[in-house]
Amino acid sequence: MTERLSDETRGPLLDPLFKCGWQMIEGRDAITKTFVFENFVDAFGWMTRVAIWAEKWNHHPEWSNVYKTVTVVLTTHEVDGLSALDAKLARKMEAMV
Amino acid sequence: MTERLSDETRGPLLDPLFKCGWQMIEGRDAITKTFVFENFVDAFGWMTRVAIWAEKWNHHPEWSNVYKTVTVVLTTHEVDGLSALDAKLARKMEAMV
């Protein structure tokens, strides 16, 4: 079962992400990062690879794309906040850049 | 050369789009529509097909996706407003739904 991150799990899971550019969103228990690629093909190609993992894990980002820029927001609606799935998907996103 | 839509070309190109749910954005010479699909695979699959045409025509949307919903904004930065390319890409989007 998916659970909201506890005080104990939050640091170990989120700190490594904060170190590579992820941030908390003001007023929401959610993390965000803007990725900038070389061009649209690289940006959308990355989104496509992420999309396949998102569907496989049944955990989908909120994201927007303008040409070579992709802004991602991750949170878990089911628990109304961050879960381990968000950290997992964020790590996958980083691995695929 | 890409040109901003004139008063004469605006109606014929945009009216058919307004009839199928496109709207002007307040304060911008841009059009927007929110597409709702059955699920994420349908939403992202549609985005992928649109992306290939966008790249082929070198005219890219601003768009955001949350699970089965895709919100699109079209405008032409080069002319600081709507051009025939926006109408063309919007028509292609409609054809691929």
N, CA and C atoms of all chains as a GROMACS GRO file, in nm:
protein
  582
    1MET      N    1   0.084  -0.120   0.000
    1MET     CA    2   0.000   0.000   0.000
    1MET      C    3   0.088   0.125   0.000
    2THR      N    4   0.046   0.223  -0.077
    2THR     CA    5   0.123   0.348  -0.082
    2THR      C    6   0.095   0.431   0.043
    3GLU      N    7   0.202   0.481   0.103
    3GLU     CA    8   0.187   0.565   0.223
    3GLU      C    9   0.257   0.698   0.203
    4ARG      N   10   0.204   0.799   0.268
    4ARG     CA   11   0.269   0.929   0.266
    4ARG      C   12   0.403   0.919   0.339
    5LEU      N   13   0.505   0.988   0.289
    5LEU     CA   14   0.637   0.980   0.350
    5LEU      C   15   0.632   1.026   0.495
    6SER      N   16   0.692   0.949   0.582
    6SER     CA   17   0.698   0.985   0.724
    6SER      C   18   0.817   1.078   0.747
    7ASP      N   19   0.824   1.136   0.864
    7ASP     CA   20   0.937   1.224   0.896
    7ASP      C   21   1.070   1.150   0.882
    8GLU      N   22   1.068   1.021   0.913
    8GLU     CA   23   1.192   0.942   0.909
    8GLU      C   24   1.236   0.912   0.766
    9THR      N   25   1.141   0.884   0.678
    9THR     CA   26   1.176   0.843   0.542
    9THR      C   27   1.200   0.963   0.450
   10ARG      N   28   1.146   1.078   0.487
   10ARG     CA   29   1.151   1.197   0.403
   10ARG      C   30   1.296   1.237   0.368
   11GLY      N   31   1.379   1.251   0.468
   11GLY     CA   32   1.516   1.296   0.447
   11GLY      C   33   1.594   1.205   0.352
   12PRO      N   34   1.605   1.077   0.387
   12PRO     CA   35   1.683   0.986   0.302
   12PRO      C   36   1.634   0.980   0.157
   13LEU      N   37   1.503   0.992   0.137
   13LEU     CA   38   1.451   0.984   0.001
   13LEU      C   39   1.459   1.117  -0.074
   14LEU      N   40   1.435   1.227  -0.003
   14LEU     CA   41   1.425   1.355  -0.074
   14LEU      C   42   1.556   1.434  -0.080
   15ASP      N   43   1.640   1.422   0.020
   15ASP     CA   44   1.764   1.501   0.021
   15ASP      C   45   1.849   1.481  -0.104
   16PRO      N   46   1.867   1.356  -0.149
   16PRO     CA   47   1.946   1.338  -0.272
   16PRO      C   48   1.882   1.409  -0.392
   17LEU      N   49   1.750   1.419  -0.392
   17LEU     CA   50   1.682   1.487  -0.502
   17LEU      C   51   1.700   1.638  -0.492
   18PHE      N   52   1.690   1.690  -0.371
   18PHE     CA   53   1.711   1.835  -0.351
   18PHE      C   54   1.851   1.873  -0.398
   19LYS      N   55   1.945   1.781  -0.381
   19LYS     CA   56   2.084   1.810  -0.422
   19LYS      C   57   2.100   1.818  -0.572
   20CYS      N   58   2.007   1.757  -0.645
   20CYS     CA   59   2.020   1.768  -0.792
   20CYS      C   60   1.906   1.851  -0.852
   21GLY      N   61   1.858   1.948  -0.774
   21GLY     CA   62   1.774   2.050  -0.836
   21GLY      C   63   1.625   2.041  -0.810
   22TRP      N   64   1.580   1.934  -0.742
   22TRP     CA   65   1.438   1.926  -0.709
   22TRP      C   66   1.408   2.020  -0.593
   23GLN      N   67   1.286   2.071  -0.591
   23GLN     CA   68   1.244   2.162  -0.484
   23GLN      C   69   1.104   2.128  -0.438
   24MET      N   70   1.075   2.162  -0.314
   24MET     CA   71   0.937   2.151  -0.267
   24MET      C   72   0.856   2.262  -0.333
   25ILE      N   73   0.728   2.236  -0.355
   25ILE     CA   74   0.638   2.340  -0.405
   25ILE      C   75   0.570   2.408  -0.287
   26GLU      N   76   0.572   2.539  -0.290
   26GLU     CA   77   0.507   2.619  -0.186
   26GLU      C   78   0.360   2.577  -0.172
   27GLY      N   79   0.321   2.541  -0.052
   27GLY     CA   80   0.179   2.514  -0.027
   27GLY      C   81   0.129   2.378  -0.068
   28ARG      N   82   0.219   2.293  -0.120
   28ARG     CA   83   0.178   2.157  -0.157
   28ARG      C   84   0.285   2.059  -0.109
   29ASP      N   85   0.244   1.939  -0.073
   29ASP     CA   86   0.343   1.836  -0.044
   29ASP      C   87   0.378   1.768  -0.176
   30ALA      N   88   0.460   1.838  -0.253
   30ALA     CA   89   0.495   1.794  -0.389
   30ALA      C   90   0.633   1.848  -0.424
   31ILE      N   91   0.701   1.779  -0.512
   31ILE     CA   92   0.833   1.826  -0.557
   31ILE      C   93   0.829   1.861  -0.705
   32THR      N   94   0.918   1.953  -0.742
   32THR     CA   95   0.920   1.998  -0.881
   32THR      C   96   1.063   2.018  -0.929
   33LYS      N   97   1.082   2.001  -1.059
   33LYS     CA   98   1.210   2.035  -1.122
   33LYS      C   99   1.184   2.070  -1.268
   34THR      N  100   1.261   2.166  -1.317
   34THR     CA  101   1.254   2.199  -1.459
   34THR      C  102   1.379   2.146  -1.528
   35PHE      N  103   1.358   2.062  -1.628
   35PHE     CA  104   1.466   2.003  -1.706
   35PHE      C  105   1.478   2.080  -1.838
   36VAL      N  106   1.601   2.115  -1.874
   36VAL     CA  107   1.623   2.184  -2.001
   36VAL      C  108   1.713   2.097  -2.089
   37PHE      N  109   1.665   2.069  -2.208
   37PHE     CA  110   1.736   1.981  -2.301
   37PHE      C  111   1.797   2.063  -2.415
   38GLU      N  112   1.856   1.994  -2.510
   38GLU     CA  113   1.918   2.063  -2.623
   38GLU      C  114   1.814   2.117  -2.721
   39ASN      N  115   1.705   2.042  -2.734
   39ASN     CA  116   1.605   2.077  -2.834
   39ASN      C  117   1.476   2.000  -2.804
   40PHE      N  118   1.376   2.018  -2.889
   40PHE     CA  119   1.246   1.952  -2.867
   40PHE      C  120   1.255   1.800  -2.874
   41VAL      N  121   1.332   1.750  -2.968
   41VAL     CA  122   1.341   1.604  -2.984
   41VAL      C  123   1.399   1.541  -2.857
   42ASP      N  124   1.501   1.604  -2.801
   42ASP     CA  125   1.559   1.552  -2.677
   42ASP      C  126   1.459   1.564  -2.561
   43ALA      N  127   1.390   1.675  -2.554
   43ALA     CA  128   1.293   1.696  -2.445
   43ALA      C  129   1.180   1.595  -2.454
   44PHE      N  130   1.120   1.584  -2.573
   44PHE     CA  131   1.005   1.495  -2.585
   44PHE      C  132   1.047   1.348  -2.583
   45GLY      N  133   1.166   1.321  -2.634
   45GLY     CA  134   1.218   1.184  -2.628
   45GLY      C  135   1.234   1.139  -2.483
   46TRP      N  136   1.285   1.227  -2.401
   46TRP     CA  137   1.298   1.198  -2.257
   46TRP      C  138   1.160   1.177  -2.195
   47MET      N  139   1.066   1.264  -2.228
   47MET     CA  140   0.930   1.247  -2.175
   47MET      C  141   0.873   1.111  -2.212
   48THR      N  142   0.900   1.068  -2.332
   48THR     CA  143   0.846   0.941  -2.380
   48THR      C  144   0.903   0.824  -2.300
   49ARG      N  145   1.033   0.830  -2.273
   49ARG     CA  146   1.092   0.723  -2.193
   49ARG      C  147   1.037   0.725  -2.051
   50VAL      N  148   1.023   0.844  -1.996
   50VAL     CA  149   0.965   0.856  -1.862
   50VAL      C  150   0.821   0.805  -1.860
   51ALA      N  151   0.747   0.838  -1.966
   51ALA     CA  152   0.605   0.801  -1.973
   51ALA      C  153   0.586   0.650  -1.964
   52ILE      N  154   0.676   0.577  -2.025
   52ILE     CA  155   0.663   0.431  -2.023
   52ILE      C  156   0.684   0.376  -1.882
   53TRP      N  157   0.781   0.432  -1.810
   53TRP     CA  158   0.800   0.391  -1.671
   53TRP      C  159   0.684   0.435  -1.584
   54ALA      N  160   0.635   0.556  -1.606
   54ALA     CA  161   0.523   0.608  -1.528
   54ALA      C  162   0.402   0.515  -1.540
   55GLU      N  163   0.376   0.472  -1.662
   55GLU     CA  164   0.262   0.384  -1.686
   55GLU      C  165   0.286   0.247  -1.624
   56LYS      N  166   0.408   0.199  -1.640
   56LYS     CA  167   0.444   0.068  -1.584
   56LYS      C  168   0.425   0.066  -1.432
   57TRP      N  169   0.462   0.176  -1.367
   57TRP     CA  170   0.450   0.186  -1.221
   57TRP      C  171   0.315   0.244  -1.180
   58ASN      N  172   0.233   0.275  -1.274
   58ASN     CA  173   0.103   0.338  -1.249
   58ASN      C  174   0.116   0.460  -1.158
   59HIS      N  175   0.214   0.542  -1.191
   59HIS     CA  176   0.238   0.664  -1.114
   59HIS      C  177   0.282   0.772  -1.212
   60HIS      N  178   0.195   0.870  -1.232
   60HIS     CA  179   0.214   0.963  -1.344
   60HIS      C  180   0.247   1.104  -1.297
   61PRO      N  181   0.337   1.168  -1.367
   61PRO     CA  182   0.372   1.306  -1.331
   61PRO      C  183   0.269   1.406  -1.380
   62GLU      N  184   0.265   1.523  -1.317
   62GLU     CA  185   0.207   1.641  -1.381
   62GLU      C  186   0.325   1.707  -1.450
   63TRP      N  187   0.314   1.734  -1.578
   63TRP     CA  188   0.429   1.796  -1.646
   63TRP      C  189   0.386   1.882  -1.762
   64SER      N  190   0.472   1.980  -1.790
   64SER     CA  191   0.445   2.069  -1.904
   64SER      C  192   0.573   2.082  -1.986
   65ASN      N  193   0.553   2.105  -2.113
   65ASN     CA  194   0.665   2.112  -2.207
   65ASN      C  195   0.648   2.235  -2.296
   66VAL      N  196   0.754   2.313  -2.303
   66VAL     CA  197   0.761   2.422  -2.400
   66VAL      C  198   0.895   2.408  -2.472
   67TYR      N  199   0.887   2.363  -2.595
   67TYR     CA  200   1.005   2.338  -2.678
   67TYR      C  201   1.108   2.249  -2.608
   68LYS      N  202   1.218   2.304  -2.558
   68LYS     CA  203   1.322   2.217  -2.502
   68LYS      C  204   1.317   2.208  -2.349
   69THR      N  205   1.212   2.264  -2.292
   69THR     CA  206   1.199   2.269  -2.146
   69THR      C  207   1.083   2.181  -2.098
   70VAL      N  208   1.108   2.105  -1.993
   70VAL     CA  209   1.002   2.023  -1.932
   70VAL      C  210   1.000   2.051  -1.782
   71THR      N  211   0.885   2.094  -1.733
   71THR     CA  212   0.868   2.114  -1.589
   71THR      C  213   0.782   2.003  -1.532
   72VAL      N  214   0.834   1.938  -1.430
   72VAL     CA  215   0.768   1.821  -1.371
   72VAL      C  216   0.723   1.853  -1.230
   73VAL      N  217   0.604   1.805  -1.194
   73VAL     CA  218   0.557   1.808  -1.056
   73VAL      C  219   0.522   1.666  -1.016
   74LEU      N  220   0.575   1.623  -0.903
   74LEU     CA  221   0.544   1.488  -0.854
   74LEU      C  222   0.478   1.494  -0.718
   75THR      N  223   0.369   1.422  -0.706
   75THR     CA  224   0.301   1.403  -0.579
   75THR      C  225   0.213   1.279  -0.596
   76THR      N  226   0.157   1.231  -0.488
   76THR     CA  227   0.075   1.109  -0.494
   76THR      C  228  -0.065   1.143  -0.449
   77HIS      N  229  -0.157   1.153  -0.546
   77HIS     CA  230  -0.292   1.199  -0.513
   77HIS      C  231  -0.359   1.109  -0.409
   78GLU      N  232  -0.333   0.980  -0.423
   78GLU     CA  233  -0.392   0.881  -0.333
   78GLU      C  234  -0.363   0.908  -0.185
   79VAL      N  235  -0.246   0.965  -0.157
   79VAL     CA  236  -0.213   0.992  -0.016
   79VAL      C  237  -0.208   1.143   0.011
   80ASP      N  238  -0.248   1.220  -0.089
   80ASP     CA  239  -0.251   1.367  -0.076
   80ASP      C  240  -0.115   1.423  -0.033
   81GLY      N  241  -0.010   1.372  -0.093
   81GLY     CA  242   0.124   1.420  -0.058
   81GLY      C  243   0.230   1.329  -0.120
   82LEU      N  244   0.352   1.346  -0.076
   82LEU     CA  245   0.462   1.269  -0.131
   82LEU      C  246   0.467   1.126  -0.076
   83SER      N  247   0.493   1.032  -0.164
   83SER     CA  248   0.516   0.894  -0.125
   83SER      C  249   0.650   0.848  -0.182
   84ALA      N  250   0.688   0.727  -0.149
   84ALA     CA  251   0.814   0.672  -0.201
   84ALA      C  252   0.811   0.662  -0.354
   85LEU      N  253   0.691   0.649  -0.410
   85LEU     CA  254   0.678   0.641  -0.556
   85LEU      C  255   0.728   0.768  -0.624
   86ASP      N  256   0.707   0.882  -0.560
   86ASP     CA  257   0.752   1.008  -0.619
   86ASP      C  258   0.904   1.013  -0.625
   87ALA      N  259   0.966   0.969  -0.516
   87ALA     CA  260   1.113   0.967  -0.514
   87ALA      C  261   1.166   0.867  -0.618
   88LYS      N  262   1.097   0.754  -0.631
   88LYS     CA  263   1.139   0.652  -0.728
   88LYS      C  264   1.130   0.705  -0.870
   89LEU      N  265   1.019   0.772  -0.901
   89LEU     CA  266   1.002   0.825  -1.036
   89LEU      C  267   1.101   0.940  -1.063
   90ALA      N  268   1.125   1.022  -0.961
   90ALA     CA  269   1.223   1.131  -0.977
   90ALA      C  270   1.362   1.074  -1.003
   91ARG      N  271   1.398   0.968  -0.931
   91ARG     CA  272   1.530   0.906  -0.954
   91ARG      C  273   1.539   0.850  -1.095
   92LYS      N  274   1.430   0.789  -1.141
   92LYS     CA  275   1.429   0.736  -1.278
   92LYS      C  276   1.445   0.849  -1.379
   93MET      N  277   1.376   0.960  -1.355
   93MET     CA  278   1.389   1.075  -1.444
   93MET      C  279   1.534   1.122  -1.452
   94GLU      N  280   1.599   1.129  -1.337
   94GLU     CA  281   1.739   1.172  -1.334
   94GLU      C  282   1.828   1.073  -1.410
   95ALA      N  283   1.799   0.946  -1.394
   95ALA     CA  284   1.881   0.843  -1.459
   95ALA      C  285   1.866   0.847  -1.610
   96MET      N  286   1.755   0.901  -1.657
   96MET     CA  287   1.729   0.899  -1.802
   96MET      C  288   1.765   1.030  -1.871
   97VAL      N  289   1.813   1.128  -1.796
   97VAL     CA  290   1.852   1.256  -1.860
   97VAL      C  291   1.971   1.234  -1.951
   98MET      N  292   0.758   3.294  -4.553
   98MET     CA  293   0.777   3.362  -4.423
   98MET      C  294   0.648   3.356  -4.342
   99THR      N  295   0.663   3.329  -4.215
   99THR     CA  296   0.547   3.322  -4.127
   99THR      C  297   0.498   3.464  -4.095
  100GLU      N  298   0.367   3.483  -4.107
  100GLU     CA  299   0.310   3.615  -4.075
  100GLU      C  300   0.198   3.601  -3.972
  101ARG      N  301   0.180   3.703  -3.894
  101ARG     CA  302   0.071   3.705  -3.798
  101ARG      C  303  -0.060   3.709  -3.876
  102LEU      N  304  -0.162   3.639  -3.826
  102LEU     CA  305  -0.291   3.633  -3.896
  102LEU      C  306  -0.350   3.774  -3.911
  103SER      N  307  -0.392   3.806  -4.031
  103SER     CA  308  -0.455   3.935  -4.057
  103SER      C  309  -0.603   3.928  -4.020
  104ASP      N  310  -0.669   4.042  -4.018
  104ASP     CA  311  -0.812   4.043  -3.987
  104ASP      C  312  -0.890   3.957  -4.086
  105GLU      N  313  -0.845   3.952  -4.211
  105GLU     CA  314  -0.916   3.876  -4.315
  105GLU      C  315  -0.897   3.725  -4.298
  106THR      N  316  -0.779   3.683  -4.261
  106THR     CA  317  -0.751   3.539  -4.253
  106THR      C  318  -0.795   3.478  -4.119
  107ARG      N  319  -0.808   3.562  -4.018
  107ARG     CA  320  -0.839   3.516  -3.883
  107ARG      C  321  -0.969   3.435  -3.876
  108GLY      N  322  -1.076   3.490  -3.928
  108GLY     CA  323  -1.206   3.423  -3.922
  108GLY      C  324  -1.205   3.285  -3.987
  109PRO      N  325  -1.170   3.280  -4.114
  109PRO     CA  326  -1.172   3.150  -4.183
  109PRO      C  327  -1.084   3.044  -4.117
  110LEU      N  328  -0.973   3.083  -4.061
  110LEU     CA  329  -0.884   2.984  -3.999
  110LEU      C  330  -0.925   2.948  -3.856
  111LEU      N  331  -0.972   3.048  -3.782
  111LEU     CA  332  -0.998   3.022  -3.640
  111LEU      C  333  -1.142   2.980  -3.609
  112ASP      N  334  -1.238   3.030  -3.684
  112ASP     CA  335  -1.378   2.997  -3.650
  112ASP      C  336  -1.405   2.846  -3.644
  113PRO      N  337  -1.354   2.768  -3.740
  113PRO     CA  338  -1.377   2.624  -3.731
  113PRO      C  339  -1.317   2.563  -3.604
  114LEU      N  340  -1.208   2.621  -3.556
  114LEU     CA  341  -1.146   2.571  -3.432
  114LEU      C  342  -1.228   2.610  -3.310
  115PHE      N  343  -1.279   2.733  -3.310
  115PHE     CA  344  -1.364   2.775  -3.197
  115PHE      C  345  -1.487   2.684  -3.188
  116LYS      N  346  -1.534   2.638  -3.306
  116LYS     CA  347  -1.653   2.550  -3.305
  116LYS      C  348  -1.624   2.414  -3.243
  117CYS      N  349  -1.497   2.374  -3.240
  117CYS     CA  350  -1.469   2.245  -3.176
  117CYS      C  351  -1.391   2.261  -3.047
  118GLY      N  352  -1.414   2.373  -2.977
  118GLY     CA  353  -1.367   2.382  -2.839
  118GLY      C  354  -1.243   2.465  -2.814
  119TRP      N  355  -1.181   2.515  -2.920
  119TRP     CA  356  -1.065   2.602  -2.898
  119TRP      C  357  -1.115   2.740  -2.851
  120GLN      N  358  -1.032   2.806  -2.773
  120GLN     CA  359  -1.067   2.939  -2.722
  120GLN      C  360  -0.946   3.031  -2.728
  121MET      N  361  -0.970   3.160  -2.738
  121MET     CA  362  -0.862   3.257  -2.725
  121MET      C  363  -0.821   3.262  -2.578
  122ILE      N  364  -0.694   3.290  -2.554
  122ILE     CA  365  -0.647   3.310  -2.417
  122ILE      C  366  -0.653   3.459  -2.385
  123GLU      N  367  -0.710   3.489  -2.270
  123GLU     CA  368  -0.719   3.628  -2.221
  123GLU      C  369  -0.579   3.691  -2.219
  124GLY      N  370  -0.565   3.803  -2.286
  124GLY     CA  371  -0.441   3.879  -2.277
  124GLY      C  372  -0.327   3.831  -2.364
  125ARG      N  373  -0.351   3.725  -2.446
  125ARG     CA  374  -0.247   3.677  -2.537
  125ARG      C  375  -0.311   3.649  -2.672
  126ASP      N  376  -0.237   3.668  -2.778
  126ASP     CA  377  -0.287   3.626  -2.909
  126ASP      C  378  -0.248   3.480  -2.927
  127ALA      N  379  -0.326   3.393  -2.860
  127ALA     CA  380  -0.296   3.250  -2.855
  127ALA      C  381  -0.427   3.175  -2.837
  128ILE      N  382  -0.430   3.050  -2.882
  128ILE     CA  383  -0.549   2.967  -2.864
  128ILE      C  384  -0.516   2.849  -2.773
  129THR      N  385  -0.619   2.802  -2.707
  129THR     CA  386  -0.600   2.691  -2.612
  129THR      C  387  -0.716   2.593  -2.619
  130LYS      N  388  -0.686   2.467  -2.589
  130LYS     CA  389  -0.791   2.367  -2.573
  130LYS      C  390  -0.741   2.260  -2.478
  131THR      N  391  -0.833   2.207  -2.398
  131THR     CA  392  -0.800   2.094  -2.311
  131THR      C  393  -0.863   1.968  -2.368
  132PHE      N  394  -0.780   1.871  -2.396
  132PHE     CA  395  -0.824   1.741  -2.448
  132PHE      C  396  -0.828   1.640  -2.334
  133VAL      N  397  -0.936   1.564  -2.327
  133VAL     CA  398  -0.948   1.461  -2.224
  133VAL      C  399  -0.960   1.325  -2.291
  134PHE      N  400  -0.872   1.235  -2.256
  134PHE     CA  401  -0.869   1.102  -2.317
  134PHE      C  402  -0.920   0.997  -2.218
  135GLU      N  403  -0.913   0.873  -2.260
  135GLU     CA  404  -0.961   0.764  -2.174
  135GLU      C  405  -0.866   0.737  -2.058
  136ASN      N  406  -0.739   0.753  -2.084
  136ASN     CA  407  -0.637   0.717  -1.985
  136ASN      C  408  -0.504   0.779  -2.026
  137PHE      N  409  -0.400   0.752  -1.950
  137PHE     CA  410  -0.268   0.810  -1.976
  137PHE      C  411  -0.209   0.762  -2.108
  138VAL      N  412  -0.225   0.636  -2.137
  138VAL     CA  413  -0.167   0.582  -2.261
  138VAL      C  414  -0.228   0.652  -2.383
  139ASP      N  415  -0.357   0.673  -2.380
  139ASP     CA  416  -0.422   0.744  -2.490
  139ASP      C  417  -0.376   0.891  -2.496
  140ALA      N  418  -0.366   0.953  -2.380
  140ALA     CA  419  -0.325   1.094  -2.377
  140ALA      C  420  -0.182   1.109  -2.427
  141PHE      N  421  -0.092   1.030  -2.374
  141PHE     CA  422   0.048   1.046  -2.412
  141PHE      C  423   0.073   0.992  -2.553
  142GLY      N  424  -0.001   0.892  -2.592
  142GLY     CA  425   0.011   0.842  -2.729
  142GLY      C  426  -0.027   0.951  -2.830
  143TRP      N  427  -0.133   1.022  -2.800
  143TRP     CA  428  -0.174   1.134  -2.886
  143TRP      C  429  -0.066   1.242  -2.887
  144MET      N  430  -0.013   1.275  -2.771
  144MET     CA  431   0.094   1.375  -2.764
  144MET      C  432   0.213   1.332  -2.851
  145THR      N  433   0.242   1.206  -2.849
  145THR     CA  434   0.358   1.157  -2.926
  145THR      C  435   0.336   1.174  -3.075
  146ARG      N  436   0.215   1.144  -3.119
  146ARG     CA  437   0.185   1.161  -3.261
  146ARG      C  438   0.189   1.309  -3.300
  147VAL      N  439   0.134   1.392  -3.213
  147VAL     CA  440   0.138   1.537  -3.238
  147VAL      C  441   0.284   1.586  -3.239
  148ALA      N  442   0.364   1.534  -3.146
  148ALA     CA  443   0.504   1.580  -3.134
  148ALA      C  444   0.581   1.560  -3.265
  149ILE      N  445   0.553   1.449  -3.331
  149ILE     CA  446   0.626   1.420  -3.456
  149ILE      C  447   0.589   1.522  -3.564
  150TRP      N  448   0.461   1.555  -3.571
  150TRP     CA  449   0.420   1.659  -3.668
  150TRP      C  450   0.473   1.796  -3.629
  151ALA      N  451   0.472   1.825  -3.501
  151ALA     CA  452   0.522   1.954  -3.453
  151ALA      C  453   0.669   1.972  -3.492
  152GLU      N  454   0.746   1.866  -3.474
  152GLU     CA  455   0.888   1.874  -3.508
  152GLU      C  456   0.907   1.884  -3.659
  153LYS      N  457   0.827   1.806  -3.732
  153LYS     CA  458   0.836   1.807  -3.878
  153LYS      C  459   0.809   1.947  -3.933
  154TRP      N  460   0.711   2.015  -3.875
  154TRP     CA  461   0.674   2.150  -3.919
  154TRP      C  462   0.753   2.258  -3.845
  155ASN      N  463   0.839   2.218  -3.754
  155ASN     CA  464   0.915   2.311  -3.670
  155ASN      C  465   0.824   2.414  -3.604
  156HIS      N  466   0.715   2.363  -3.550
  156HIS     CA  467   0.619   2.450  -3.481
  156HIS      C  468   0.565   2.372  -3.362
  157HIS      N  469   0.603   2.417  -3.244
  157HIS     CA  470   0.581   2.334  -3.124
  157HIS      C  471   0.478   2.395  -3.030
  158PRO      N  472   0.395   2.311  -2.972
  158PRO     CA  473   0.295   2.362  -2.876
  158PRO      C  474   0.356   2.388  -2.739
  159GLU      N  475   0.291   2.472  -2.660
  159GLU     CA  476   0.308   2.470  -2.515
  159GLU      C  477   0.201   2.376  -2.466
  160TRP      N  478   0.237   2.277  -2.390
  160TRP     CA  479   0.134   2.184  -2.344
  160TRP      C  480   0.168   2.123  -2.211
  161SER      N  481   0.061   2.085  -2.139
  161SER     CA  482   0.080   2.019  -2.010
  161SER      C  483  -0.010   1.896  -2.005
  162ASN      N  484   0.035   1.800  -1.929
  162ASN     CA  485  -0.036   1.672  -1.920
  162ASN      C  486  -0.048   1.631  -1.774
  163VAL      N  487  -0.169   1.599  -1.733
  163VAL     CA  488  -0.193   1.538  -1.603
  163VAL      C  489  -0.280   1.415  -1.627
  164TYR      N  490  -0.219   1.299  -1.617
  164TYR     CA  491  -0.283   1.170  -1.641
  164TYR      C  492  -0.355   1.165  -1.778
  165LYS      N  493  -0.485   1.178  -1.782
  165LYS     CA  494  -0.555   1.161  -1.910
  165LYS      C  495  -0.592   1.294  -1.975
  166THR      N  496  -0.543   1.403  -1.918
  166THR     CA  497  -0.577   1.537  -1.967
  166THR      C  498  -0.455   1.606  -2.027
  167VAL      N  499  -0.475   1.669  -2.143
  167VAL     CA  500  -0.368   1.745  -2.206
  167VAL      C  501  -0.422   1.885  -2.239
  168THR      N  502  -0.357   1.987  -2.187
  168THR     CA  503  -0.394   2.125  -2.219
  168THR      C  504  -0.290   2.183  -2.313
  169VAL      N  505  -0.338   2.235  -2.425
  169VAL     CA  506  -0.249   2.285  -2.530
  169VAL      C  507  -0.266   2.435  -2.545
  170VAL      N  508  -0.156   2.506  -2.564
  170VAL     CA  509  -0.158   2.647  -2.602
  170VAL      C  510  -0.079   2.662  -2.731
  171LEU      N  511  -0.139   2.726  -2.828
  171LEU     CA  512  -0.070   2.749  -2.955
  171LEU      C  513  -0.056   2.898  -2.983
  172THR      N  514   0.064   2.937  -3.018
  172THR     CA  515   0.092   3.071  -3.065
  172THR      C  516   0.224   3.065  -3.140
  173THR      N  517   0.261   3.171  -3.208
  173THR     CA  518   0.384   3.170  -3.288
  173THR      C  519   0.476   3.278  -3.234
  174HIS      N  520   0.579   3.236  -3.161
  174HIS     CA  521   0.666   3.333  -3.093
  174HIS      C  522   0.730   3.429  -3.192
  175GLU      N  523   0.766   3.374  -3.306
  175GLU     CA  524   0.833   3.452  -3.410
  175GLU      C  525   0.753   3.576  -3.454
  176VAL      N  526   0.621   3.566  -3.450
  176VAL     CA  527   0.538   3.680  -3.491
  176VAL      C  528   0.462   3.739  -3.371
  177ASP      N  529   0.492   3.688  -3.253
  177ASP     CA  530   0.428   3.736  -3.131
  177ASP      C  531   0.275   3.731  -3.139
  178GLY      N  532   0.226   3.620  -3.192
  178GLY     CA  533   0.081   3.605  -3.202
  178GLY      C  534   0.048   3.484  -3.289
  179LEU      N  535  -0.077   3.475  -3.327
  179LEU     CA  536  -0.122   3.360  -3.405
  179LEU      C  537  -0.082   3.371  -3.552
  180SER      N  538  -0.038   3.260  -3.608
  180SER     CA  539  -0.010   3.251  -3.751
  180SER      C  540  -0.086   3.133  -3.808
  181ALA      N  541  -0.079   3.116  -3.938
  181ALA     CA  542  -0.147   3.004  -4.002
  181ALA      C  543  -0.094   2.870  -3.951
  182LEU      N  544   0.030   2.868  -3.904
  182LEU     CA  545   0.087   2.743  -3.851
  182LEU      C  546   0.012   2.694  -3.728
  183ASP      N  547  -0.038   2.788  -3.647
  183ASP     CA  548  -0.113   2.748  -3.528
  183ASP      C  549  -0.244   2.679  -3.567
  184ALA      N  550  -0.310   2.736  -3.665
  184ALA     CA  551  -0.435   2.676  -3.712
  184ALA      C  552  -0.407   2.538  -3.774
  185LYS      N  553  -0.297   2.529  -3.847
  185LYS     CA  554  -0.260   2.402  -3.911
  185LYS      C  555  -0.232   2.294  -3.806
  186LEU      N  556  -0.158   2.331  -3.702
  186LEU     CA  557  -0.125   2.233  -3.598
  186LEU      C  558  -0.250   2.197  -3.517
  187ALA      N  559  -0.336   2.295  -3.494
  187ALA     CA  560  -0.461   2.267  -3.421
  187ALA      C  561  -0.549   2.170  -3.502
  188ARG      N  562  -0.555   2.192  -3.634
  188ARG     CA  563  -0.634   2.102  -3.718
  188ARG      C  564  -0.576   1.960  -3.714
  189LYS      N  565  -0.445   1.952  -3.716
  189LYS     CA  566  -0.380   1.819  -3.709
  189LYS      C  567  -0.411   1.752  -3.576
  190MET      N  568  -0.408   1.830  -3.469
  190MET     CA  569  -0.440   1.774  -3.337
  190MET      C  570  -0.581   1.716  -3.336
  191GLU      N  571  -0.674   1.792  -3.394
  191GLU     CA  572  -0.814   1.746  -3.400
  191GLU      C  573  -0.824   1.617  -3.482
  192ALA      N  574  -0.750   1.612  -3.590
  192ALA     CA  575  -0.757   1.496  -3.679
  192ALA      C  576  -0.701   1.371  -3.612
  193MET      N  577  -0.615   1.391  -3.513
  193MET     CA  578  -0.550   1.275  -3.450
  193MET      C  579  -0.615   1.231  -3.321
  194VAL      N  580  -0.721   1.301  -3.279
  194VAL     CA  581  -0.790   1.261  -3.155
  194VAL      C  582  -0.856   1.126  -3.176
   0.00000   0.00000   0.00000
